Amino acid sequence: MLLLVVLFAVCAFAQPPSPVKFSAFNTELSYLHAPGEPTGLLIVLPAQPENAKEEWAAWSPVAASRKWRLAMPLFPVAGDPGVKALEALVSDVRTRFAIPKTPAYLAGAGPAAASVFYSACRASYLWTAALAIGGTPKPAVDSDRLFAANTANLPVAWALSAEEKSAVEQFRHRLLSAGFNLHVMEAPTTSAALDFLAAHNYEPFPRKVDCETGNPALARCYWITPSAFDPNLHNDALRSSRVSPDIQASLDLGGFGYQLTRPGPGVLVEWLPPNYGGPLQLNDRIVALSGKPIADPRHYVELMREVTEEKPVAITIERNKERIRLTTRYQLRKREEVLTARLQAEFNPESKEITVVSRAIAAIHITVPPQWVPATLNWNGTPIATFENPGCMVLSVKDPGTARPCPAVP
């Protein structure tokens, strides 16, 4: 049976466990959890957090088939704040259940697929491998914050039916052209998809890393974390690995999600952000723009690409056989994270040398494991430090030879 069919088939009701609560950023968050063996930790992003307990019933047997531990956040994983909350969840699971070296796999289906692409790219060091089932990376790509370099050590599988694969070909091509570590799996079985995840092992200290970001709060690159930035530190050898977003307008209705493969008429609203305060409701259909009928989601995308200025627009919504006319505005997407920092680092076991090449980075925190020492560090062609002992050190590219221990973490 195909993976997509298995996950979304009607399954017997399974009583979910009591939520596990933890604190992060002065907020109490929670997640569902099922125990497993230390061979794998599967973190599943629900398509709708408010319906996570229903989705739990579908994913529980999937994780149990591999005896993997399962966790599902009961909070929205949206944007960078959502990624930081997800990082706190992973940390809580690893600490609470004493599984620091267990491979962590990220998965999500349908509307959650975009969050898989986004979370994998923004905090790749959290994951061993990732799996997006159906859906589209369009919301993640259009965030303008997707940098392919971050997946160098993180394979991302995209499970698609033949029809879906054809419909999203432009995104597959765009991701691969940017260097995204993407593996398209056409109509895989559940076993094949899980085999993909299980084939990759947890490695906290990969010998070679490559990361790019425009957000200092998400700058960690496995064993190196940039701690000071300087846009004047140019390096033409490190170009941006940004996945190019669509240059098109959107409707000023608040965020909403839809699937390109859905039939018309119009665009079916299948996802709304938490605490949404706009005029849309789930299962609304946007069927016309300024009186012009929308045939299907692809037609909607074509119409939005023709918009070149921000201006008012009347839209027609079909809701429970009722037609509602609303006035909103076309808005043009503003580019995010125009200035970014990137670094590449590699440990050579033969020469015992760590080589760092960076752009717009002035200082780093670097953690050297016991198996690498003694080692020297060369940064942008300049010898910076020698490591006689393992541990974390603070280094500055502007002040070679001034290595000092990292500050203690409270």
C-alpha atoms as one frame of an Amber mdcrd trajectory, in Angstrom:
protein
   0.000   0.000   0.000   1.305   3.461  -0.823   2.629   5.634   1.971   0.141
   8.423   1.321  -2.741   5.992   1.465  -1.517   4.415   4.682  -1.121   7.688
   6.543  -4.420   9.192   5.538  -6.573   6.090   5.573  -9.268   5.892   8.203
  -7.642   4.053  11.088  -8.936   2.638  14.325  -9.123   5.225  17.080  -6.163
   5.096  19.426  -6.260   7.010  22.675  -3.338   9.465  22.594  -1.074   9.721
  25.640  -1.181  12.631  28.043   0.835  15.577  26.697   4.386  16.078  27.946
   4.858  19.668  29.093   8.079  21.682  29.012   9.093  25.331  29.228  10.768
  27.321  26.468  11.095  31.077  26.043   9.009  31.709  29.177   6.158  29.725
  27.667   4.752  26.323  28.511   4.659  24.064  25.462   3.651  20.437  25.095
   3.964  17.418  22.834   2.619  13.897  22.525   5.129  11.137  23.141   5.385
   7.367  22.728   8.404   5.406  23.971  10.684   3.412  21.708  14.136   1.968
  21.354  17.204   4.218  20.883  17.408   3.323  17.181  15.315   6.298  16.142
  13.372   9.367  17.258  10.589  10.359  14.849   9.330  13.937  15.199   6.109
  14.422  13.229   4.725  17.866  12.421   0.905  17.683  12.399  -0.903  19.298
   9.486  -3.191  21.026  12.001  -1.839  21.293  15.585  -5.366  21.582  16.956
  -6.124  18.158  15.427  -2.793  16.587  16.380  -4.424  13.926  18.540  -6.312
  12.630  15.510  -3.156  12.484  13.409  -1.393  10.713  16.263  -3.573   7.652
  15.616  -2.201   7.409  12.063   1.464   7.928  12.955   1.665   5.755  16.073
   1.687   2.430  14.192   4.188   3.843  11.688   6.717   4.629  14.427   5.905
   1.413  16.282   6.683  -0.646  13.165  10.344   0.376  13.615  10.215   0.540
  17.432  11.108   4.230  17.166  10.308   6.806  19.805   7.610   9.211  18.541
   6.963  12.846  19.420   4.423  15.266  17.963   4.345  18.976  18.891   1.037
  20.397  20.075   2.084  23.889  19.022   2.411  25.496  15.588   5.792  25.199
  13.889   5.580  28.413  11.893   8.504  30.603  10.898  11.712  30.975  12.892
   9.938  31.106  16.301   8.382  27.737  15.476  11.786  26.312  14.555  13.263
  27.512  17.860  10.353  25.916  19.723  10.961  22.702  17.799  14.638  22.840
  18.765  13.594  23.137  22.411  11.292  20.128  21.992  14.096  17.976  20.566
  16.370  19.056  23.414  13.697  18.188  25.970  13.119  14.724  24.486  16.856
  13.961  24.346  17.413  15.131  27.919  14.243  13.799  29.536  14.614  10.312
  28.051  18.430  10.192  28.010  18.842   9.627  24.260  21.571  12.140  23.289
  22.875  10.096  20.353  19.627   8.706  18.923  19.036   9.651  15.244  16.268
  12.257  14.977  14.013  12.077  11.930  11.633  14.873  10.899   8.411  14.128
   9.014   5.201  15.846   7.939   2.466  15.281   5.387   0.219  17.441   3.228
   0.066  21.027   4.541   2.861  20.199   7.026   5.283  19.332   4.204   6.252
  22.994   3.777   7.207  23.142   7.469   9.412  20.083   6.974  11.344  21.875
   4.223  11.549  25.066   6.283  12.547  23.459   9.588  15.073  21.158   7.918
  16.731  24.112   6.213  16.707  26.532   9.135  18.022  24.099  11.775  19.559
  21.198   9.868  21.831  20.242  12.787  18.764  18.933  14.662  17.987  16.192
  12.169  19.524  13.044  10.748  17.116  12.884   7.798  13.741  14.375   6.880
  10.635  13.215   5.040   7.989  15.421   3.403   4.893  13.579   2.191   3.013
  15.258  -0.628   2.300  18.928  -0.213   4.463  21.679  -1.648   7.548  23.588
  -0.465   6.108  26.784  -1.956   5.352  28.528   1.392   8.877  27.697   2.576
  10.463  28.848  -0.688   8.409  32.037  -0.750   9.611  32.889   2.770  12.891
  33.820   1.035  14.720  32.132   3.926  15.498  28.761   2.381  19.245  28.195
   1.880  20.196  24.951   0.175  23.688  24.843   1.716  22.130  23.910   5.061
  21.035  20.520   3.726  24.557  19.425   2.737  24.533  16.885   5.584  20.759
  16.471   5.788  19.045  14.334   3.135  15.420  15.345   2.587  13.058  12.861
   0.943   9.924  14.070  -0.819   7.313  11.347  -1.270   5.048  12.150  -4.219
   2.465  10.403  -6.331   3.015  10.488 -10.090   0.390  13.229 -10.421   1.919
  15.304  -7.630   5.410  14.898  -9.050   4.307  16.394 -12.347   2.462  19.274
 -10.674   5.407  20.356  -8.497   8.178  19.840 -11.043   9.110  23.529 -10.961
   9.860  23.356  -7.249  11.839  20.132  -7.567  13.962  21.777 -10.263  14.374
  24.979  -8.240  15.486  23.154  -5.101  17.946  20.934  -6.942  19.357  23.872
  -8.928  20.165  25.657  -5.662  21.968  22.553  -4.367  19.258  21.244  -2.047
  19.963  17.694  -0.813  16.629  16.435  -2.164  15.547  12.863  -2.920  12.212
  12.484  -4.704  10.480   9.162  -3.992   7.628   8.386  -6.355   4.729   6.637
  -4.591   6.910   4.851  -2.022   5.590   2.252   0.374   5.650   3.061   4.061
   8.518   0.631   4.484  10.556   2.260   1.711  10.095   5.741   3.172  11.132
   4.565   6.633  14.086   2.711   5.114  15.258   6.029   3.663  15.237   7.633
   7.102  16.814   4.641   8.850  19.686   4.509   6.337  21.209   7.653   7.870
  23.039   7.776  11.183  23.322  10.564  13.729  26.606  12.465  13.444  27.032
  15.496  15.729  30.503  16.228  14.321  30.422  15.773  10.540  33.865  16.429
   9.124  32.498  18.886   6.583  29.764  21.477   7.159  28.182  24.256   5.098
  25.623  26.723   6.466  23.998  30.029   5.491  21.588  32.238   7.423  20.270
  35.756   7.734  19.064  35.264  11.306  21.717  35.303  14.067  19.364  33.296
  16.287  19.558  30.431  13.780  23.256  30.569  12.977  24.423  27.280  14.489
  26.269  25.045  12.022  26.723  21.742  13.859  30.003  22.245  15.772  30.463
  25.899  14.813  28.199  28.791  15.830  28.874  32.277  14.411  28.673  34.741
  17.307  29.583  38.050  15.660  28.766  39.284  12.186  30.252  41.920   9.905
  28.752  42.519   6.433  32.015  44.199   5.410  33.812  40.841   5.558  33.141
  39.917   1.948  34.064  36.642   0.311  33.098  36.198  -3.327  34.002  32.517
  -3.123  30.921  31.939  -0.959  27.890  32.945  -2.946  24.390  32.656  -1.585
  22.649  29.287  -1.780  19.201  30.877  -1.483  16.364  28.974  -3.159  14.772
  31.604  -5.406  11.192  32.446  -4.413   8.385  33.293  -6.777   8.144  36.971
  -7.584   4.394  37.343  -7.313   1.719  39.105  -5.353  -0.447  37.689  -2.601
  -3.800  38.592  -1.107  -3.772  40.556   2.140  -5.892  37.975   3.940  -3.317
  36.628   6.375  -1.445  33.428   5.611  -3.408  30.544   4.124  -2.426  27.266
   2.504  -3.672  25.363  -0.509  -2.501  22.546  -2.757  -1.746  23.063  -6.426
  -3.042  19.609  -7.305  -6.577  20.166  -5.999  -9.291  20.433  -8.659 -11.253
  23.630  -9.125 -13.263  25.647  -9.195 -11.154  28.191  -7.385  -8.652  27.652
  -4.572  -9.581  25.481  -1.598  -8.315  26.917   1.720  -6.800  23.925   3.533
  -4.581  25.590   6.146  -4.779  28.697   8.326  -2.189  29.818  10.887  -2.882
  29.511  14.613  -4.976  32.321  16.089  -5.900  33.413  12.589  -7.935  36.624
  12.692  -8.634  37.165   9.001 -11.852  36.674   7.031 -11.128  33.177   5.680
 -12.327  29.879   7.085 -11.080  26.369   6.430 -12.684  24.824   3.325 -13.516
  28.229   1.834 -13.030  28.456  -1.914 -11.649  31.645  -3.420 -13.449  31.503
  -6.752 -12.968  34.945  -8.347 -10.643  37.958  -8.442 -12.286  41.238  -9.482
 -15.106  39.206 -11.006 -12.748  36.978 -13.028 -13.410  33.288 -12.288 -10.497
  31.195 -10.991 -10.413  27.814 -12.721  -8.127  26.026 -10.241  -5.070  26.665
  -8.036  -2.662  26.753 -10.988  -4.812  29.390 -12.664  -4.781  31.372  -9.400
  -0.954  31.319  -9.374  -0.889  32.547 -12.984  -3.250  35.410 -12.168  -1.196
  36.472  -9.159   1.993  36.502 -11.234   0.414  39.123 -13.476  -0.032  41.567
 -10.573   2.731  44.197 -10.519   1.431  46.762  -8.017  -0.283  46.891  -4.671
  -3.923  47.909  -5.045  -7.436  47.020  -3.809  -9.128  43.940  -5.230 -12.570
  42.396  -4.767 -12.617  38.640  -4.231 -15.449  36.138  -4.184 -15.497  33.323
  -1.630 -17.700  30.253  -1.788 -18.625  29.026   1.696 -21.226  26.314   2.283
 -22.892  27.077  -1.067 -23.024  30.771  -0.163 -21.069  33.360  -2.150 -19.397
  36.123  -0.153 -17.800  39.215  -1.656 -14.837  40.773   0.169 -12.550  43.687
  -0.559  -8.865  43.234   0.196  -5.559  44.262  -1.380  -2.854  42.790  -3.530
   0.428  42.922  -1.642   3.880  42.407  -3.090   6.273  40.223  -1.182   9.131
  42.063   0.481  12.448  40.279   0.368  13.654  38.781   3.652  17.210  38.453
   4.921  18.839  40.384   2.109  22.199  40.179   3.898  23.298  36.684   4.878
  26.340  35.019   6.420  27.771  31.720   5.230  30.545  29.437   6.372  32.128
  26.222   5.214  34.366  24.211   7.529  36.209  20.918   7.209  38.373  18.761
   9.431  41.213  16.913   7.708  42.101  13.826   9.818  45.442  13.346   8.049
  46.809  16.862   8.582  44.782  17.392  11.790  43.737  20.779  10.435  40.366
  22.519  10.613  39.789  24.838   7.680  37.113  27.545   7.908  35.990  29.738
   5.026  33.385  32.371   5.825  31.501  35.434   4.629  30.241  38.214   6.926
  31.336  36.363  10.089  33.702  38.022  12.574  33.699  35.537  15.474  32.716
  31.942  16.128  32.199  29.462  18.928  33.790  26.199  17.828  33.562  22.859
  19.638  36.339  20.360  18.904  35.709  16.711  19.880  38.371  14.543  21.589
  39.072  12.496  18.456  40.223  15.602  16.547  42.872  16.956  18.898  45.567
  18.085  18.665  44.463  20.238  15.710  45.219  23.598  14.126  42.621  25.985
  12.726  43.016  28.032   9.552  40.352  30.689   8.915  40.117  32.364   5.511
  43.774  31.524   4.883  45.100  32.738   8.247  46.295  30.462  11.079  44.039
  31.319  14.013  44.497  28.792  16.799  45.882  25.446  17.950  43.742  23.018
  19.931  45.620  20.817  22.367  42.486  19.806  24.246  38.880  19.187  23.216
  36.144  21.630  24.099  34.546  24.910  23.030  36.578  28.005  22.181  35.718
  31.533  21.045  37.736  32.738  18.048  37.873  36.023  16.173  38.978  36.359
  12.570  40.149  39.896  13.327  42.292  38.863  16.319  44.200  35.663  15.515
  45.715  33.885  18.470  43.192  35.212  21.002  41.254  31.985  21.521  39.433
  31.786  24.853  37.046  29.254  26.395  33.365  29.610  25.588  31.292  31.176
  28.362  29.536  28.692  30.614  25.954  27.935  29.664  23.602  28.699  32.567
